[in-house]
Every structure is written in C-alpha cells, then in structure tokens.
Amino acid sequence: MIYIITHKRVKLPKLDKYLPLQVGSSLHEHLDYLTDDTGDNISEKNPNYCELTGLYWIWKNTKDDYKGLVHYRRYFGKSDFSSSFEQIYSYDELKGFLQDHDLVTSYVANFKQNAHDEIMIHCCTEEIFGKLRASVAKCSPEYLSDFDKFFNQNKAVLFNMMFCRGDLFDEYCQWLFTILFNLEPQVDLSSLNAYQQRLYGFLSERLLNIWILHKELKVKHLPIVNTEMPMKGKIANYRRRITNQIFYTLKK
C-alpha cells in the first residue's frame, strides 16, 4: 500500500492501492481519511515531526508486503515538469522497479554547500547537530562514519518519500525512531522559529540518506510530480539543482 500523507482535504489521484492518511489528526477535526491517531501512534508530535507521524503509524499499524509514503502534492512520477495525476507511477509500476532495486525514492538534490552547512542554514543549530551526531553514536555507532561522510558532501534525497518491501520499511523506521526518540528529550525547540520547529521531519530527510549509504542499498531515484507547483517554479527548481552543483564544484 502507498499512503498519501495529508493534513487537509485535497483532490487525490484515482490509483489502486493509494490511500490518504491524515497526519496530526489528534490535533484537528477528522477528515474522511485514515487517521494517524489510532492504534500505536505519535499523532500529537505532528507539529515537530511532520509526515513522520504518518510514517510511524504505517510502521506500527500495517502489515503490507510493500509500503510507500508520498505527499498530497508530491508523488513519484515520470517527469519533474508535470502536475498531472496521469504522470504518477501506479503501485504496480513502482513495485516493478523493486525487481532490480531495494528502494524507490526521490531524485538527488544538489546543495551549494555541503550537507552540514546546508542544514545549518535550513533548520538546525550546531548544538542540535552535535546532539544528533551523539544520538547516532549512541544508538547506531556503526553508522557514525556514514553520518560524517554524508554531511561532508553536497547531495541528498529529500521529502521523506519512499517505497520498498514492508520488512525493509519497518527496519528503517525502527532505526530512525530509535535515534529521534533518543534525541528529542535533549532538544529545546523554543530557540527555533515556527518553520525550524518542524525539526524532526527535516532531520529524518538527512537520516534516510545515511541509512541508505550504510546499507549500500540499490536505489531507484524518480522525478517528483508536484501537483501544486506552477511550471515556473518547476523550471526554477531544476535550474537550481544544476547551478548548485556547478557552484559547489567550482568552490572546492
């Protein structure tokens, strides 16, 4: 099953085995979708965990052979320049990629600076970053060299989007939430602005890369169909990916 993470009522693609999942549902009026406040859940953490409250719910409350997470406006698709539901890959098409790959995720983004400096600009502080690294060292010390390797280069997959076998999905969630739950009590979010307080969603984007790197997974990177971004924004985003890599290469 592929779960479409949303916090609001939206137009949805009519695709088999795609289900909308309302996140932060314990804090808001329920929509007529699946909600992340049933069973074993962390729905109340949504302001800081973003789509991860949905990720956690999928992990703890489903037993699908294959599991996927996409967003109400972002889907795995056939072109970065399309907004059409017709360009979204079906469940069976995504499953087909797993014949030769371990995991489906988004395209690789390029930063102007290394991943450490990028996250400092984006959402983090050196104090929080140090505590994140210490949490990885405590919970999964064998990942520490991969942590350092990732943050010293300039590429990443973002959006927390993935599709893979259910057992691999669950394995990732076990690893991820062990680290985040170790980190959370050590972090004071009051020093961050409202955007930065979505911290754990941002950190997990980077942690997914570290997990992939450590496990040496064979990954299928796909374009993202953004159903709400105008064409002008799509072109600007694509141009930025190219110019960022040129800037980073020339700066080295």
PyRosetta script that sets phi, psi and omega in degrees:
from pyrosetta import init, pose_from_sequence

init()
pose = pose_from_sequence("MIYIITHKRVKLPKLDKYLPLQVGSSLHEHLDYLTDDTGDNISEKNPNYCELTGLYWIWKNTKDDYKGLVHYRRYFGKSDFSSSFEQIYSYDELKGFLQDHDLVTSYVANFKQNAHDEIMIHCCTEEIFGKLRASVAKCSPEYLSDFDKFFNQNKAVLFNMMFCRGDLFDEYCQWLFTILFNLEPQVDLSSLNAYQQRLYGFLSERLLNIWILHKELKVKHLPIVNTEMPMKGKIANYRRRITNQIFYTLKK")
pose.set_psi(1, 145.2)
pose.set_omega(1, 175.9)
pose.set_phi(2, -113.7)
pose.set_psi(2, 124.5)
pose.set_omega(2, -175.1)
pose.set_phi(3, -102.5)
pose.set_psi(3, 126.9)
pose.set_omega(3, -179.8)
pose.set_phi(4, -93.7)
pose.set_psi(4, 108.9)
pose.set_omega(4, -177.4)
pose.set_phi(5, -76.7)
pose.set_psi(5, 127.2)
pose.set_omega(5, 178.9)
pose.set_phi(6, -150.2)
pose.set_psi(6, 154.5)
pose.set_omega(6, 175.3)
pose.set_phi(7, -115.7)
pose.set_psi(7, 2.0)
pose.set_omega(7, -176.8)
pose.set_phi(8, -147.5)
pose.set_psi(8, 166.0)
pose.set_omega(8, 177.0)
pose.set_phi(9, -74.3)
pose.set_psi(9, 127.6)
pose.set_omega(9, -176.3)
pose.set_phi(10, -139.3)
pose.set_psi(10, 163.2)
pose.set_omega(10, 170.5)
pose.set_phi(11, -73.0)
pose.set_psi(11, 131.6)
pose.set_omega(11, -173.6)
pose.set_phi(12, -118.9)
pose.set_psi(12, 150.3)
pose.set_omega(12, 175.8)
pose.set_phi(13, -68.1)
pose.set_psi(13, 144.0)
pose.set_omega(13, 178.8)
pose.set_phi(14, -93.1)
pose.set_psi(14, 78.4)
pose.set_omega(14, -176.3)
pose.set_phi(15, -124.5)
pose.set_psi(15, 137.1)
pose.set_omega(15, 179.1)
pose.set_phi(16, -62.9)
pose.set_psi(16, 138.3)
pose.set_omega(16, 176.8)
pose.set_phi(17, 67.1)
pose.set_psi(17, 24.7)
pose.set_omega(17, 167.8)
pose.set_phi(18, -111.0)
pose.set_psi(18, 123.5)
pose.set_omega(18, -178.6)
pose.set_phi(19, -127.5)
pose.set_psi(19, 132.4)
pose.set_omega(19, 175.8)
pose.set_phi(20, -74.9)
pose.set_psi(20, 140.1)
pose.set_omega(20, 178.7)
pose.set_phi(21, -128.5)
pose.set_psi(21, 114.7)
pose.set_omega(21, 179.6)
pose.set_phi(22, -78.0)
pose.set_psi(22, 123.2)
pose.set_omega(22, 179.0)
pose.set_phi(23, -101.3)
pose.set_psi(23, 153.9)
pose.set_omega(23, -174.9)
pose.set_phi(24, 67.3)
pose.set_psi(24, 24.2)
pose.set_omega(24, -172.6)
pose.set_phi(25, -70.2)
pose.set_psi(25, -20.8)
pose.set_omega(25, 176.2)
pose.set_phi(26, -70.6)
pose.set_psi(26, -15.9)
pose.set_omega(26, -176.4)
pose.set_phi(27, -104.4)
pose.set_psi(27, -4.1)
pose.set_omega(27, -173.2)
pose.set_phi(28, -141.5)
pose.set_psi(28, 166.6)
pose.set_omega(28, 175.9)
pose.set_phi(29, -63.1)
pose.set_psi(29, 137.7)
pose.set_omega(29, -178.2)
pose.set_phi(30, -71.1)
pose.set_psi(30, 140.0)
pose.set_omega(30, 169.3)
pose.set_phi(31, -92.7)
pose.set_psi(31, 176.0)
pose.set_omega(31, 178.5)
pose.set_phi(32, -89.2)
pose.set_psi(32, 49.8)
pose.set_omega(32, 176.7)
pose.set_phi(33, -121.4)
pose.set_psi(33, 173.2)
pose.set_omega(33, 164.3)
pose.set_phi(34, -58.0)
pose.set_psi(34, 148.2)
pose.set_omega(34, 179.6)
pose.set_phi(35, -123.8)
pose.set_psi(35, 150.7)
pose.set_omega(35, -175.9)
pose.set_phi(36, -90.9)
pose.set_psi(36, 16.1)
pose.set_omega(36, -179.2)
pose.set_phi(37, -110.5)
pose.set_psi(37, 19.2)
pose.set_omega(37, 176.2)
pose.set_phi(38, -107.4)
pose.set_psi(38, 160.1)
pose.set_omega(38, 178.0)
pose.set_phi(39, 58.8)
pose.set_psi(39, -148.6)
pose.set_omega(39, 176.2)
pose.set_phi(40, -75.9)
pose.set_psi(40, 117.2)
pose.set_omega(40, -173.5)
pose.set_phi(41, -151.2)
pose.set_psi(41, 163.2)
pose.set_omega(41, 174.9)
pose.set_phi(42, -129.1)
pose.set_psi(42, 35.8)
pose.set_omega(42, -174.1)
pose.set_phi(43, -52.9)
pose.set_psi(43, -36.6)
pose.set_omega(43, -176.5)
pose.set_phi(44, -67.8)
pose.set_psi(44, -14.7)
pose.set_omega(44, 179.4)
pose.set_phi(45, -85.7)
pose.set_psi(45, 2.2)
pose.set_omega(45, -172.2)
pose.set_phi(46, -54.7)
pose.set_psi(46, -38.1)
pose.set_omega(46, -179.9)
pose.set_phi(47, -57.6)
pose.set_psi(47, -27.7)
pose.set_omega(47, -179.1)
pose.set_phi(48, -107.0)
pose.set_psi(48, -21.1)
pose.set_omega(48, -176.6)
pose.set_phi(49, -104.1)
pose.set_psi(49, -12.4)
pose.set_omega(49, 176.9)
pose.set_phi(50, 53.6)
pose.set_psi(50, -131.1)
pose.set_omega(50, -176.8)
pose.set_phi(51, -66.6)
pose.set_psi(51, -10.0)
pose.set_omega(51, -179.6)
pose.set_phi(52, -66.9)
pose.set_psi(52, -24.2)
pose.set_omega(52, 175.2)
pose.set_phi(53, -66.5)
pose.set_psi(53, -30.7)
pose.set_omega(53, 173.1)
pose.set_phi(54, -72.3)
pose.set_psi(54, -43.0)
pose.set_omega(54, 177.7)
pose.set_phi(55, -57.2)
pose.set_psi(55, -45.4)
pose.set_omega(55, 179.5)
pose.set_phi(56, -62.2)
pose.set_psi(56, -44.8)
pose.set_omega(56, -178.6)
pose.set_phi(57, -61.5)
pose.set_psi(57, -43.2)
pose.set_omega(57, 178.6)
pose.set_phi(58, -60.2)
pose.set_psi(58, -45.8)
pose.set_omega(58, 179.6)
pose.set_phi(59, -57.8)
pose.set_psi(59, -49.0)
pose.set_omega(59, -170.8)
pose.set_phi(60, -84.5)
pose.set_psi(60, -19.5)
pose.set_omega(60, -169.2)
pose.set_phi(61, -124.9)
pose.set_psi(61, 7.4)
pose.set_omega(61, 178.0)
pose.set_phi(62, -131.5)
pose.set_psi(62, 154.7)
pose.set_omega(62, 179.4)
pose.set_phi(63, -129.8)
pose.set_psi(63, 37.1)
pose.set_omega(63, -178.9)
pose.set_phi(64, -67.1)
pose.set_psi(64, 146.5)
pose.set_omega(64, 176.1)
pose.set_phi(65, -64.6)
pose.set_psi(65, -34.9)
pose.set_omega(65, 176.2)
pose.set_phi(66, -130.6)
pose.set_psi(66, 138.3)
pose.set_omega(66, -177.6)
pose.set_phi(67, -129.5)
pose.set_psi(67, 142.1)
pose.set_omega(67, 177.9)
pose.set_phi(68, -142.2)
pose.set_psi(68, 154.6)
pose.set_omega(68, 176.0)
pose.set_phi(69, -131.3)
pose.set_psi(69, 125.3)
pose.set_omega(69, 172.9)
pose.set_phi(70, -132.1)
pose.set_psi(70, 178.5)
pose.set_omega(70, -178.9)
pose.set_phi(71, -113.2)
pose.set_psi(71, 160.1)
pose.set_omega(71, -178.8)
pose.set_phi(72, -60.1)
pose.set_psi(72, -21.5)
pose.set_omega(72, 178.8)
pose.set_phi(73, -119.9)
pose.set_psi(73, -3.3)
pose.set_omega(73, -179.9)
pose.set_phi(74, -127.6)
pose.set_psi(74, 126.2)
pose.set_omega(74, -179.0)
pose.set_phi(75, -135.9)
pose.set_psi(75, 155.3)
pose.set_omega(75, 171.6)
pose.set_phi(76, -69.9)
pose.set_psi(76, 126.2)
pose.set_omega(76, -174.9)
pose.set_phi(77, -145.5)
pose.set_psi(77, -172.4)
pose.set_omega(77, -172.3)
pose.set_phi(78, -96.4)
pose.set_psi(78, -5.9)
pose.set_omega(78, 180.0)
pose.set_phi(79, -157.6)
pose.set_psi(79, 137.3)
pose.set_omega(79, 173.8)
pose.set_phi(80, -70.5)
pose.set_psi(80, -13.7)
pose.set_omega(80, -172.2)
pose.set_phi(81, -103.7)
pose.set_psi(81, 9.7)
pose.set_omega(81, -177.7)
pose.set_phi(82, -108.1)
pose.set_psi(82, 149.0)
pose.set_omega(82, 171.7)
pose.set_phi(83, -115.3)
pose.set_psi(83, 5.6)
pose.set_omega(83, -171.8)
pose.set_phi(84, -84.9)
pose.set_psi(84, 134.8)
pose.set_omega(84, 174.0)
pose.set_phi(85, -59.2)
pose.set_psi(85, -27.4)
pose.set_omega(85, -178.6)
pose.set_phi(86, -66.3)
pose.set_psi(86, -18.9)
pose.set_omega(86, -179.6)
pose.set_phi(87, -91.4)
pose.set_psi(87, 0.7)
pose.set_omega(87, 179.9)
pose.set_phi(88, -81.5)
pose.set_psi(88, 135.0)
pose.set_omega(88, 177.3)
pose.set_phi(89, -68.4)
pose.set_psi(89, 138.8)
pose.set_omega(89, 175.8)
pose.set_phi(90, -74.7)
pose.set_psi(90, 166.9)
pose.set_omega(90, 175.8)
pose.set_phi(91, -56.4)
pose.set_psi(91, -47.3)
pose.set_omega(91, -177.5)
pose.set_phi(92, -65.3)
pose.set_psi(92, -35.8)
pose.set_omega(92, 177.4)
pose.set_phi(93, -65.8)
pose.set_psi(93, -42.4)
pose.set_omega(93, 177.7)
pose.set_phi(94, -65.1)
pose.set_psi(94, -41.3)
pose.set_omega(94, 177.8)
pose.set_phi(95, -61.0)
pose.set_psi(95, -35.4)
pose.set_omega(95, 178.5)
pose.set_phi(96, -61.3)
pose.set_psi(96, -34.1)
pose.set_omega(96, 178.1)
pose.set_phi(97, -63.1)
pose.set_psi(97, -25.4)
pose.set_omega(97, -176.7)
pose.set_phi(98, -78.5)
pose.set_psi(98, -2.7)
pose.set_omega(98, 172.2)
pose.set_phi(99, -66.3)
pose.set_psi(99, -30.6)
pose.set_omega(99, -177.2)
pose.set_phi(100, -120.5)
pose.set_psi(100, 1.2)
pose.set_omega(100, -177.5)
pose.set_phi(101, -137.9)
pose.set_psi(101, 158.2)
pose.set_omega(101, 177.7)
pose.set_phi(102, -87.4)
pose.set_psi(102, -29.5)
pose.set_omega(102, -169.3)
pose.set_phi(103, -150.1)
pose.set_psi(103, 141.0)
pose.set_omega(103, 169.9)
pose.set_phi(104, -105.9)
pose.set_psi(104, 131.9)
pose.set_omega(104, 175.1)
pose.set_phi(105, -148.9)
pose.set_psi(105, -170.9)
pose.set_omega(105, -172.8)
pose.set_phi(106, -79.2)
pose.set_psi(106, 173.5)
pose.set_omega(106, 175.7)
pose.set_phi(107, -60.2)
pose.set_psi(107, 162.6)
pose.set_omega(107, 178.5)
pose.set_phi(108, -87.4)
pose.set_psi(108, 122.3)
pose.set_omega(108, 176.7)
pose.set_phi(109, -89.5)
pose.set_psi(109, 146.9)
pose.set_omega(109, 176.6)
pose.set_phi(110, -110.4)
pose.set_psi(110, 135.6)
pose.set_omega(110, 176.7)
pose.set_phi(111, -103.4)
pose.set_psi(111, 156.7)
pose.set_omega(111, 174.2)
pose.set_phi(112, -71.4)
pose.set_psi(112, -26.1)
pose.set_omega(112, -178.3)
pose.set_phi(113, -124.5)
pose.set_psi(113, 175.2)
pose.set_omega(113, 178.3)
pose.set_phi(114, -68.6)
pose.set_psi(114, 167.3)
pose.set_omega(114, -172.5)
pose.set_phi(115, -64.6)
pose.set_psi(115, -29.3)
pose.set_omega(115, 176.1)
pose.set_phi(116, -65.1)
pose.set_psi(116, -51.3)
pose.set_omega(116, -178.5)
pose.set_phi(117, -65.0)
pose.set_psi(117, -34.2)
pose.set_omega(117, 179.5)
pose.set_phi(118, -65.0)
pose.set_psi(118, -42.3)
pose.set_omega(118, -178.1)
pose.set_phi(119, -73.1)
pose.set_psi(119, -26.7)
pose.set_omega(119, 174.2)
pose.set_phi(120, -64.7)
pose.set_psi(120, -40.4)
pose.set_omega(120, 178.3)
pose.set_phi(121, -68.9)
pose.set_psi(121, -38.0)
pose.set_omega(121, -168.5)
pose.set_phi(122, -79.4)
pose.set_psi(122, -50.6)
pose.set_omega(122, -167.7)
pose.set_phi(123, -158.6)
pose.set_psi(123, -0.7)
pose.set_omega(123, -166.8)
pose.set_phi(124, -123.2)
pose.set_psi(124, 171.0)
pose.set_omega(124, 171.5)
pose.set_phi(125, -125.2)
pose.set_psi(125, 161.8)
pose.set_omega(125, 178.6)
pose.set_phi(126, -61.7)
pose.set_psi(126, -34.7)
pose.set_omega(126, 179.0)
pose.set_phi(127, -64.4)
pose.set_psi(127, -46.8)
pose.set_omega(127, 179.1)
pose.set_phi(128, -65.8)
pose.set_psi(128, -40.5)
pose.set_omega(128, 179.1)
pose.set_phi(129, -60.3)
pose.set_psi(129, -42.8)
pose.set_omega(129, 178.3)
pose.set_phi(130, -61.9)
pose.set_psi(130, -38.4)
pose.set_omega(130, 178.7)
pose.set_phi(131, -71.0)
pose.set_psi(131, -34.2)
pose.set_omega(131, 175.1)
pose.set_phi(132, -63.0)
pose.set_psi(132, -47.2)
pose.set_omega(132, 179.8)
pose.set_phi(133, -61.8)
pose.set_psi(133, -40.3)
pose.set_omega(133, 178.7)
pose.set_phi(134, -65.4)
pose.set_psi(134, -35.4)
pose.set_omega(134, 178.0)
pose.set_phi(135, -67.4)
pose.set_psi(135, -40.0)
pose.set_omega(135, 175.1)
pose.set_phi(136, -63.5)
pose.set_psi(136, -42.8)
pose.set_omega(136, 179.8)
pose.set_phi(137, -61.7)
pose.set_psi(137, -36.5)
pose.set_omega(137, -179.2)
pose.set_phi(138, -76.7)
pose.set_psi(138, -45.7)
pose.set_omega(138, -172.5)
pose.set_phi(139, -85.6)
pose.set_psi(139, -34.5)
pose.set_omega(139, -176.8)
pose.set_phi(140, -145.5)
pose.set_psi(140, 68.4)
pose.set_omega(140, -174.4)
pose.set_phi(141, -58.1)
pose.set_psi(141, -26.0)
pose.set_omega(141, -179.8)
pose.set_phi(142, -69.3)
pose.set_psi(142, -12.1)
pose.set_omega(142, 178.9)
pose.set_phi(143, -93.1)
pose.set_psi(143, -4.0)
pose.set_omega(143, -170.6)
pose.set_phi(144, -64.5)
pose.set_psi(144, -40.5)
pose.set_omega(144, 179.1)
pose.set_phi(145, -66.0)
pose.set_psi(145, -33.6)
pose.set_omega(145, 176.7)
pose.set_phi(146, -70.2)
pose.set_psi(146, -36.3)
pose.set_omega(146, 175.0)
pose.set_phi(147, -57.4)
pose.set_psi(147, -50.8)
pose.set_omega(147, -178.6)
pose.set_phi(148, -65.9)
pose.set_psi(148, -39.5)
pose.set_omega(148, 179.6)
pose.set_phi(149, -63.0)
pose.set_psi(149, -44.9)
pose.set_omega(149, -179.3)
pose.set_phi(150, -61.9)
pose.set_psi(150, -47.4)
pose.set_omega(150, -174.1)
pose.set_phi(151, -75.3)
pose.set_psi(151, -5.4)
pose.set_omega(151, 177.0)
pose.set_phi(152, -103.7)
pose.set_psi(152, 14.2)
pose.set_omega(152, 173.3)
pose.set_phi(153, -131.3)
pose.set_psi(153, -178.7)
pose.set_omega(153, -166.5)
pose.set_phi(154, -119.9)
pose.set_psi(154, 21.8)
pose.set_omega(154, -178.5)
pose.set_phi(155, -121.0)
pose.set_psi(155, 148.6)
pose.set_omega(155, 178.4)
pose.set_phi(156, -161.5)
pose.set_psi(156, 150.3)
pose.set_omega(156, 163.6)
pose.set_phi(157, -92.0)
pose.set_psi(157, 141.6)
pose.set_omega(157, -175.6)
pose.set_phi(158, -122.6)
pose.set_psi(158, -178.2)
pose.set_omega(158, 172.5)
pose.set_phi(159, 83.5)
pose.set_psi(159, -7.7)
pose.set_omega(159, -179.6)
pose.set_phi(160, 58.5)
pose.set_psi(160, 31.0)
pose.set_omega(160, -179.9)
pose.set_phi(161, -98.3)
pose.set_psi(161, 137.5)
pose.set_omega(161, -178.7)
pose.set_phi(162, -160.2)
pose.set_psi(162, 159.3)
pose.set_omega(162, 173.3)
pose.set_phi(163, -149.0)
pose.set_psi(163, 128.6)
pose.set_omega(163, -177.4)
pose.set_phi(164, -165.9)
pose.set_psi(164, -178.8)
pose.set_omega(164, 173.8)
pose.set_phi(165, -58.2)
pose.set_psi(165, 148.0)
pose.set_omega(165, -178.3)
pose.set_phi(166, -61.0)
pose.set_psi(166, -37.8)
pose.set_omega(166, -178.7)
pose.set_phi(167, -68.9)
pose.set_psi(167, -35.1)
pose.set_omega(167, 178.3)
pose.set_phi(168, -71.5)
pose.set_psi(168, -40.0)
pose.set_omega(168, 175.4)
pose.set_phi(169, -57.0)
pose.set_psi(169, -48.1)
pose.set_omega(169, -178.7)
pose.set_phi(170, -66.2)
pose.set_psi(170, -36.7)
pose.set_omega(170, 177.8)
pose.set_phi(171, -62.3)
pose.set_psi(171, -43.4)
pose.set_omega(171, 177.7)
pose.set_phi(172, -61.8)
pose.set_psi(172, -45.0)
pose.set_omega(172, -178.9)
pose.set_phi(173, -61.9)
pose.set_psi(173, -41.2)
pose.set_omega(173, 177.7)
pose.set_phi(174, -58.5)
pose.set_psi(174, -45.2)
pose.set_omega(174, 179.7)
pose.set_phi(175, -65.7)
pose.set_psi(175, -48.4)
pose.set_omega(175, -175.9)
pose.set_phi(176, -62.7)
pose.set_psi(176, -52.3)
pose.set_omega(176, -173.6)
pose.set_phi(177, -72.2)
pose.set_psi(177, -25.8)
pose.set_omega(177, 172.9)
pose.set_phi(178, -60.2)
pose.set_psi(178, -43.9)
pose.set_omega(178, 179.5)
pose.set_phi(179, -68.7)
pose.set_psi(179, -47.8)
pose.set_omega(179, -176.6)
pose.set_phi(180, -66.0)
pose.set_psi(180, -39.2)
pose.set_omega(180, -179.9)
pose.set_phi(181, -71.3)
pose.set_psi(181, -26.0)
pose.set_omega(181, 173.0)
pose.set_phi(182, -72.3)
pose.set_psi(182, -37.6)
pose.set_omega(182, -178.1)
pose.set_phi(183, -74.2)
pose.set_psi(183, -40.8)
pose.set_omega(183, -168.4)
pose.set_phi(184, -52.3)
pose.set_psi(184, -46.2)
pose.set_omega(184, -178.5)
pose.set_phi(185, -65.1)
pose.set_psi(185, -15.4)
pose.set_omega(185, -177.1)
pose.set_phi(186, -92.0)
pose.set_psi(186, -6.2)
pose.set_omega(186, -171.1)
pose.set_phi(187, -108.3)
pose.set_psi(187, 129.8)
pose.set_omega(187, 173.5)
pose.set_phi(188, -99.7)
pose.set_psi(188, 109.5)
pose.set_omega(188, -176.3)
pose.set_phi(189, -80.4)
pose.set_psi(189, -8.7)
pose.set_omega(189, -173.8)
pose.set_phi(190, -65.6)
pose.set_psi(190, -21.0)
pose.set_omega(190, 179.7)
pose.set_phi(191, -82.5)
pose.set_psi(191, -6.0)
pose.set_omega(191, -177.5)
pose.set_phi(192, -100.9)
pose.set_psi(192, 151.9)
pose.set_omega(192, 175.7)
pose.set_phi(193, -77.1)
pose.set_psi(193, 175.2)
pose.set_omega(193, -173.8)
pose.set_phi(194, -58.9)
pose.set_psi(194, -39.9)
pose.set_omega(194, 179.0)
pose.set_phi(195, -66.5)
pose.set_psi(195, -46.0)
pose.set_omega(195, -178.4)
pose.set_phi(196, -66.7)
pose.set_psi(196, -23.1)
pose.set_omega(196, -179.9)
pose.set_phi(197, -70.6)
pose.set_psi(197, -6.1)
pose.set_omega(197, 170.0)
pose.set_phi(198, -80.5)
pose.set_psi(198, 31.2)
pose.set_omega(198, -167.3)
pose.set_phi(199, -51.8)
pose.set_psi(199, -50.0)
pose.set_omega(199, -170.8)
pose.set_phi(200, -69.9)
pose.set_psi(200, -28.3)
pose.set_omega(200, 172.1)
pose.set_phi(201, -64.8)
pose.set_psi(201, -40.6)
pose.set_omega(201, 178.9)
pose.set_phi(202, -69.5)
pose.set_psi(202, -43.1)
pose.set_omega(202, -179.4)
pose.set_phi(203, -63.0)
pose.set_psi(203, -39.2)
pose.set_omega(203, -177.6)
pose.set_phi(204, -66.2)
pose.set_psi(204, -30.7)
pose.set_omega(204, 175.3)
pose.set_phi(205, -56.3)
pose.set_psi(205, -43.1)
pose.set_omega(205, -179.6)
pose.set_phi(206, -73.9)
pose.set_psi(206, -37.9)
pose.set_omega(206, -178.8)
pose.set_phi(207, -65.1)
pose.set_psi(207, -32.9)
pose.set_omega(207, 176.6)
pose.set_phi(208, -58.5)
pose.set_psi(208, -40.6)
pose.set_omega(208, 178.1)
pose.set_phi(209, -62.1)
pose.set_psi(209, -39.9)
pose.set_omega(209, -178.9)
pose.set_phi(210, -67.4)
pose.set_psi(210, -40.8)
pose.set_omega(210, 177.7)
pose.set_phi(211, -62.7)
pose.set_psi(211, -45.6)
pose.set_omega(211, 177.9)
pose.set_phi(212, -60.6)
pose.set_psi(212, -44.9)
pose.set_omega(212, -178.9)
pose.set_phi(213, -61.3)
pose.set_psi(213, -46.4)
pose.set_omega(213, -177.4)
pose.set_phi(214, -65.6)
pose.set_psi(214, -41.7)
pose.set_omega(214, -175.8)
pose.set_phi(215, -83.1)
pose.set_psi(215, -4.8)
pose.set_omega(215, 179.2)
pose.set_phi(216, 53.6)
pose.set_psi(216, 46.7)
pose.set_omega(216, -178.3)
pose.set_phi(217, -74.1)
pose.set_psi(217, 148.2)
pose.set_omega(217, 173.1)
pose.set_phi(218, -88.3)
pose.set_psi(218, 114.7)
pose.set_omega(218, -168.8)
pose.set_phi(219, -112.8)
pose.set_psi(219, 136.3)
pose.set_omega(219, 171.6)
pose.set_phi(220, -99.9)
pose.set_psi(220, 112.6)
pose.set_omega(220, 179.0)
pose.set_phi(221, -92.4)
pose.set_psi(221, 130.5)
pose.set_omega(221, -176.8)
pose.set_phi(222, -123.2)
pose.set_psi(222, 153.4)
pose.set_omega(222, 171.1)
pose.set_phi(223, -62.4)
pose.set_psi(223, 162.9)
pose.set_omega(223, 178.3)
pose.set_phi(224, -114.8)
pose.set_psi(224, 121.9)
pose.set_omega(224, 171.2)
pose.set_phi(225, -83.7)
pose.set_psi(225, 110.7)
pose.set_omega(225, 177.1)
pose.set_phi(226, -99.4)
pose.set_psi(226, 111.3)
pose.set_omega(226, -172.2)
pose.set_phi(227, -77.7)
pose.set_psi(227, -9.1)
pose.set_omega(227, -177.2)
pose.set_phi(228, -114.4)
pose.set_psi(228, -12.5)
pose.set_omega(228, -177.6)
pose.set_phi(229, -84.5)
pose.set_psi(229, 128.5)
pose.set_omega(229, 177.0)
pose.set_phi(230, -67.8)
pose.set_psi(230, 160.3)
pose.set_omega(230, -177.2)
pose.set_phi(231, -56.7)
pose.set_psi(231, -37.5)
pose.set_omega(231, 179.4)
pose.set_phi(232, -58.0)
pose.set_psi(232, -40.8)
pose.set_omega(232, 178.8)
pose.set_phi(233, -69.2)
pose.set_psi(233, -37.6)
pose.set_omega(233, 178.8)
pose.set_phi(234, -63.3)
pose.set_psi(234, -43.2)
pose.set_omega(234, 179.3)
pose.set_phi(235, -64.8)
pose.set_psi(235, -42.8)
pose.set_omega(235, 179.3)
pose.set_phi(236, -62.9)
pose.set_psi(236, -39.8)
pose.set_omega(236, 179.5)
pose.set_phi(237, -64.5)
pose.set_psi(237, -43.8)
pose.set_omega(237, 180.0)
pose.set_phi(238, -66.0)
pose.set_psi(238, -41.2)
pose.set_omega(238, 178.2)
pose.set_phi(239, -63.0)
pose.set_psi(239, -39.4)
pose.set_omega(239, -180.0)
pose.set_phi(240, -63.8)
pose.set_psi(240, -38.4)
pose.set_omega(240, 178.3)
pose.set_phi(241, -60.4)
pose.set_psi(241, -38.4)
pose.set_omega(241, -179.5)
pose.set_phi(242, -74.2)
pose.set_psi(242, -48.9)
pose.set_omega(242, -176.9)
pose.set_phi(243, -67.2)
pose.set_psi(243, -33.4)
pose.set_omega(243, 177.2)
pose.set_phi(244, -61.0)
pose.set_psi(244, -42.5)
pose.set_omega(244, -179.5)
pose.set_phi(245, -66.9)
pose.set_psi(245, -40.3)
pose.set_omega(245, 177.7)
pose.set_phi(246, -62.1)
pose.set_psi(246, -45.8)
pose.set_omega(246, 180.0)
pose.set_phi(247, -60.2)
pose.set_psi(247, -45.5)
pose.set_omega(247, -178.4)
pose.set_phi(248, -64.7)
pose.set_psi(248, -42.1)
pose.set_omega(248, -178.9)
pose.set_phi(249, -65.6)
pose.set_psi(249, -43.0)
pose.set_omega(249, -179.2)
pose.set_phi(250, -69.4)
pose.set_psi(250, -29.7)
pose.set_omega(250, -177.8)
pose.set_phi(251, -73.4)
pose.set_psi(251, -26.8)
pose.set_omega(251, -175.7)
pose.set_phi(252, -68.7)
pose.dump_pdb("model.pdb")
